[in-house]
Amino acid sequence: GSISRALEMARAVNEAGMGCGISINPETNEEEIFPLLETGLVDLVDILAVEPGFGGQQFQEVALSKLEKLRSWIDARGVDIKLLVDGG
């Protein structure tokens, strides 16, 4: 699935000596990326607050709940993953 493809890409990025970030769309459930975050291969999550590719959109409040849930998950595990909210 998409997580296995993302994991493959994250490994390649890390093996090349770079940090790896991922973005999640407003409709993506943040829990879907927990298995990827658990690998330690991702050091940044970009939470999109608008649908990609279209200008002038309103900020979608769902991004804030994703931010809170991801922050709690990260803090509970003591891992170093940066979060950012993009768009709107």
Secondary structure, DSSP 8 states (H G I E B T S, - for coil): -HHHHHHHHHHHHHHTT---EEEE-TTS-GGGGHHHHHTT---EEEEESS-TT-TT----THHHHHHHHHHHHHHHHT---EEEEE--
